[in-house]
């Protein structure tokens, strides 16, 4: 049952990255879009993320609950030493969700709309940035339980070159996913071509940000290259991700929006597998050389069993209604 719980943890984090990431990405695209296309991007993005903008956070909640119930030592360690970026992440989620609601449902169209738009776009940039920083902190060996001062314990554990690079990479991934996902919602051919160009630009931004991640990892002594390319699974994942890039560009050339979305999501899955497989089951690498493992720091066997059954039974009840939600929003109206 432990591996069932671990699988749910990994899958929930992956789904939050691709769905929540694309959700954040539409705000990033709006932020870096010229005035002539801002409104069209806004309206098209709303059609794309409207059905799932709030449901996306379900995956983050599942991951938090799994850590809290199944791996309390890991949960408490992250909550203590990363409480600042976690707080900023949550504030970004709240600010973005509030602005998204008011800018679409405020009964009065006045200057406050500009305020809502600005909050939505800036928080869409900040939130995935801190999500990436938190992820980087778990493997950078900067979390130091023996730290003797506030700066070392609660700031330098996450604010470092590698963390910033991964934060920027997460922002780039979010914008890239969003640029792919909203293409299928565009109807005017000229606008579709515009979104295609944006998607290609963000693809190269992702490559640049990924190169920065590897450079900072090498500079700070993090064996990221060995994790990704040092094992058979990582090498296969990188190969499949590379092949899927060709599939994505073929789909873009033939305007196959669904295949583009699948290819982009598959790329992110392969990146996540390549980056995490070789140090599994160690989830948090500490400054003293030790690590918090998913196979060693779990709750009691009874707790894990109950949690696993709860996740399995919950999926049976929740997932069909989630799919129905997506169907209802995309159903053609007469």
N, C-alpha and C positions, 0 to 999 in steps of 0.2 A: 504493500500500500504506500510505502514511502516514495517509490518511484512514480506512482500516480500523482501524488501531491507535488513532487518536483516537476513533473511534466506540466501540470496545471500552472505552476509558477512561471515556467519558461514560456508557455504558450500565451499566458495573459500578458506578460511583458512584451512579447513579440506583437501581439494584436494591438496593444496600446501604442507601440512604436509606429506601426504602419497605419492604423486608423486614427489614433490621436495625433500622430505626427503629421498625417495629411491634413487633419483638422487644423492644427496650428499653422501648417504650411500655407493655407489660403490667406491667412492674415499677413504672412511674410511676403507672399506674392503681391498682395494689395499694397503693402508698404513700399515695394520697389517697382511699382507700375506707374507709368506716366499718367498725367491727368486725363488724357484722351481716352484711355482704356480702363481707368479705375472703376467706373460705374459698371461697365460690362463684366469685369472680373468679379466685382462684388456680387452682382446678381447671379452670375453663373456659379460662383462658389457657393452661394446660399442653396441653390438647387442641388449641389453635390453633397454638402455636409449637413444640410438642414435635417435629414432624417436621423442622423447619428451623432450630431455634435454633442449631445448630452449623454447618450448611451455609451460613447467612447470611454468615459471615465469608469464605467463598470469594470473594465479590464484592470485599471490601476487599483481599484478597490479590492478586486479579487487577489491581486498580487500582495497588497498590504495585509489583507486578512490571512493569507497563507503564511506570510512571514511571522505575523503576530501570534498566530495559533500554533503553527507547526515548527517554527524556528525562532523562539523568543529571544535567545541570546544574540542571534544575528540582527533581529529587529531592534532590540534595545541598543546595540552597538551603533547601528546606522542612525537611529533616532537621536542618540546623544552627540556623536561626533560630527554628524552632518545636519544638525538641526537648523543651521542658518540657510543652506541651499534648499533644504526641504521646505522651510517656511516661505522662502521666495518663490519656489515652485508652486506651492498651494495658493499664495497670493496672486500669482500670475493666472492660474486656472480660474480663480474666483473673479478677478477683474475682467478676464476675457469673456467668460460666460455671461457676466452681467452686461457688459457692453454689447455682446452679440444679441442678447434679448432686447435691450432697449433700442438699439438702432434699427431693429426690424419691426418692433411692436409698439413703439412710442406713438401715441395718437397724434401728437403735435410735431410737425416737421419744421424745426427751427434750428438755431445755431448749436443746440445741444447735440444734434446729429454729428457735427464735426468732432465734438468731444468724444462721443461714443466710438466713432470711427478710429480716432487717434488711440484711444485706450485699447481697442480691439487689436489694432495692428502692432502696437508696441508690445503688449502682453503676449501676442502670438510669437514674437521674436524672443522675448525673455524666457518664456516657459520652457520650450525645448532646449534652450541654452543651459539652464540649470538642471534639466533632466539628464543631459549629457554629462555635465560636471559630476552629478551624483554617481552615474554609472562609472565614470573614470576613477572616481575616488575609491571604489571597491577593489580595484586592481592595481592602483598606483603605489601601494605600500606607504602611503602618507598618513593613514589613520594610526595614531600612536596612543594606545591606552596608558602609556607611562609618561605622557607629556606633562611638564611641570608648570606650564603657563597657558593662558587663554589663547594666545595667538597660535601656538604650536598645536594645541588640542583641537580648536574649533574653527580655525581659519586656514592655516597651511595644510590641513588635511584634505582640503578640496580646492583652494585657490592656488593653482600652480599651472605651469605651462602645459602639461599634458591634459589636465582637466579643462582648461580653456580651449585647447585644440579639439578635444572630443565634444565640448559644448558647441563649438562652431560647426563641427561635422554633423551633429544632430540637427542643428538649424538647417544646414544644407540639405540633409536627407528629407526633412519635413517639407521644405519648399519643392524639392524634386518630386516627391510623392504627390503633393498637391497639384503640381503642374501637369502630372500624368492623369490624375483622377478627374480633374474638372474638364478635360478635353471631351469626354463622352457626353457632357451636359451642354456643350456649346452647339449651336445650331447654324449660325452664319459661317459660311466657308472662310471668309476673310479672317474672322475671329479665331476659327479653328487653326488656321495657318499661323496666326500670331501666338496662340498657346503652344503650338508645336515648337516654334522658335524658342519660346521661354523654357520649355522642357529641355531642349538641347543645351541651353545656356546653364540651367541648373544642374544638368548632368556633369558638365565640366567643372562647375563649382564644387560638386561632390568629390570629384577626382582630386581637385586641388586641396580641399579640406582633408580628405583621406591621406594625402601625401604629408600634410602638416601633422596629422596624428602620428604617423610612423616616424617622422623626423623628431618630434618632441619626445616620443617614447624612447627612441635611441639616445637622445640627448640626456634624458633623465634616468637611463638604465632600466627601463621597463622592457622585458623580453617579448614585445608584441609581435615582432617579426617571427620569432620562434613559435609563438602560440598559433599564428595564422598559417605559416608555411612549414612548420617543423613536423607535422604529422600527416598521415594519409588522409584523414577525414578533412582536415583544413585545406589540403591541396585540392581535393575533389570539390569542396565547397567553393573555393576560389575559381576553379575551372568552370563549374556550372554557372556561377555568377557571371563569368566572362561570356559564356555562350548565350546566356539570357540577354545580355546587352545587344548582341546581334539580332536576337528574336525581337527585342523591343524596337530597334531601329527599323526592322522589316515591317513590323506592325504599324509603326508611325508612318512609314512611306505608303502603306496601303490603307491608312485610316482605320485600323482595327483597334478601337479604343479599349474594348474589353481585354484583348490579348496584351495590350500595353500595360493595363493595370495589373494583370496577373504576373507579367514579367517583372515589373517594378517591385511588387510584393515579394516575389521569389528571390530577387537580388538581395533585398534586405534580409530575408531569412538566411541565405547563404553567408552573408556578411556576419550575422549574429552567430551562426554555428561556427564559422571559422575563428571568430574572436573568443569564443567561450569554451569550446570543446576541450582543448588541451589543458585547461586548468580546472575542469570539472572534477570533483564536486566542490572545490574550494570557491566560495562565493566572495568572501572578503579577505584580502591579503593585507596583513598588518605590518607595521613598520619594524617590529622586532623579529620578523622572519616567519612568524606563525601565521596560521590562516583559520578562518571560520568555515567549516565544511558543512554542506547540506546533509552529509551522511553521518556526521558526528555530533552536530549541535541541534538535532531534532528533538521534539517533545517526546513524551512517553508513547509507547506503541499503541496504547488504547486511544490517545488523543489523535495520533496520525491516522488510525483506522477510521475513527468517526469523521475526521476532516476529509479524508478521501471519499467516503461514502456521501458526505454532504456535497462535495464538489460534483461527483458523478450524478447524483439525483437532481441537484440544482441545474445541471446542464440540460437534463431532460425537460425541465419545466421552463427554463429561461430561453434557451436557444431558439425553439420554434417561434416564440413570440417576438424575438429579435428579428428573425427573418421575415415574419409577417409585417413588422414595422417598416422594414426596408421596402417590401413589396407594396405596402399601402402608399408610401410616399412617392414611389416611382410609377404607380399605376396611372395609365393615361386617363385623363378626365374627359368625358364626352363634351 
